[in-house]
Amino acid sequence: MMTKRRSKWPLLLLLLGPTFLLFTFFVVVPVIEAAVFSLYKWNGLGPLGDFRGLNNFWTLFQNAVFHKALTNNLAIVFFSLVVEVPLALYLALILGRSRFKFAVLFRTIFFLPYVFSEIISGLLWQFIYHPQRGLVHAFYAAFLPDASVPAVLGNPDTVLAGIMVVIVWKYFGFHMSILIAGLQDIPEELKEAARMDGATESQTTRRIILPLLLPTILISVFFAVVGSFQVFDTIWAMGKGDPVNAAESVVTYLYKFGIQRFNIGYGSAVAVTIFLICLTFSLTYNRLISRVEKR
């Protein structure tokens, strides 16, 4: 028995070794380096010298712009959970039915925005929101000619809401695809048995489909929350978090105050903070999913 186990180690090392090395080199090592850099005042050039301990973190947590960025990310998380995931679930329940005509066509249309890169999506919607030549301007010219066209991306009160619309438009198709895949794993016999017992369509959805789909919904929620803390390209393409930091996210804050200003130590402190937030949420959420699956 021991000989058989030992004979498997070379095969495991051969199969998992390259993946483990890549993971270590591109994930573990950068995380450790960022943790070390966060303890210094360093511009990225020359050796580490000015040790600051936890002062970078202390400065970070006292910074009003970082508080604004973190608040914006939490708002994006809330908006994603309240609008994006429910919208994806609603469309998945409709398009996941085998009897729905043109289901494949609509799935493709709704998934298409996710195929676009974040930069393309941001530039596209920047044109749509343009108050002088965009689609919003065309809408006002056609239906509200006497009203002034709002500068959605130029107003601190509306810029974040405008970006949230873009985020939902881009990512709800991704969540819809995940949920449709989960629906396809539910045995059709259960639905047919419920119909034969006299259950209506809504009762079948509430009593059978949604409970069995719950693990997939939780996975979709996990992607939505973690992804909300990683939003960068779209916000950067639509105004770099301005005006007056109204649409700042924690990642754009990291880039502005860490990379662009050559304050790598401070930027590393921001990166470590984002990593700890995502790690804490991931571990807690995985425990929650495990409990739900056991139930």
Order of alpha helices (4+ residues) and beta strands (2+ residues): alpha-alpha-beta-beta-alpha-alpha-alpha-alpha-alpha-alpha-alpha-alpha-alpha-alpha-alpha-alpha-alpha
